[in-house]
Amino acid sequence: MIQTLFSPLAQSTKIKTGSLARKAAPFQAQLIGWYDAHARELPWRSQPSLYKTVVSEFMLQQTQVKTVLPYFERWLNDYPDFPSLAAASEDQVLKSWEGLGYYSRARNLHKLAQILANLDSVPTQAKQWLAFPGIGPYAAAAVCSIAFDDASAVVDGNVVRILARLIADETAYKSSADAAKAYQELAGQLLNTERPGDHNQAMMELGATVCHKQNPQCLLCPVNDLCQGRAAGIESSLPRLAKTKFEKKTVDRAWIRRKGKVLLYKIPASASRMSGLHEIPSLESLQITPRSEPPLIERKRSITKYRITERFFRIDSSQLPTEPLGDAFHWISPRSIDALPFSGPHRKWISELLSEH
């Protein structure tokens, strides 16, 4: 284990920070000076508000800034504040979120808006926000430090990467989430308590624009003189995270048209993933035997740890079960499809099938 300017690491996942105090001040000063000079102009940083901060944090979870920007602008036009978002239907919210993925974020943001719109006063500490839907330690710290100057440090994948390199931590972690837990105390020790929101944004900014996963731009880093990973020449190999084991799946789906309408399936509210969205029904859900002939189209996508091959077969409506289909199945005219919420991939596949088949 490499000895660092900050402190040695324990063999457990708890990081010792006893000798950190003398290095925290220059780290804070150099980081905040860089942020003041180089922070990107982002719409949630212009005339900031609690609402903008909350929406941006939900959208930015596991999603890049360049992807979020057009969604954020449209969202603010459609739902300018918590009351307007709270008053929207879930279908409207999911439709507005369409293409951003991880749709539980949209549902939780909707539920959060309904709660906050009815509060006489909004709590200002991160620990209080943990009781809200969709709010974990990272989101609570981000929102409350930025909106209320609460002295809570954020730790996400970007921050894990910075801290692992900063102290040359070669510990092997099972996941980024495990590493985040291990680094929480260290992040708190480094936090600029006079400007906690700006400090947290600076950490995320540094990870997103300079301290990249591959090919970090160390010469541009404001704290490169404090980075033990760079001094040891191992920065590109840190943090040490176990590789995700992916599972392959194949889903066969039924493309069925009858009297000018298309059969679609609405994922029920009880589903663990993508509830409330529409999709082309699977053969399994319709109790139809998998096909031996070639599919109309075959496409691939990834969801969390799954690598999924989606195959779409033309099925005649006469092959449907004789008993009535469940309430989740709907015959929809093509002109009505645009108004329904879908995942981004399903939207593309339906458009493709409608145009060619």
Buried (B, 14 or more C-beta within 10 A) or exposed (E): EBEBBBBBBEEEBEBBBEEBEEBBEEBBEBBBEBBEEBBEEBBBBEEBEBBBBBBBBBBBBEBEBEBBBEBBEEBBEBBEBBBBBBEBEBBBBBBBBBBBBBBEBBBBBBBBBBBBBEEEEBBBEBEBBBEBBBBEBBBBBBBBBBBBBBBBBBBBBBBBBBBBBBBBBBBEBEEBBBBBBBBBBBBBBBBBBEBBBBBBBBBBBBBBBBBEEEEBEBEEBBBBEBBBBBBBEBBBEBBEBEEEEEEEEEBBBBBBBEEEBBBBBBBEEEEEEBBBBBBBBBBEBBEBEEBEEEBBBEBEBEBEEEEBBBBBBBBEEEEBEEEEBEEBBBBBEEEEBEEBBBBEBBBBBBBBBEEEE
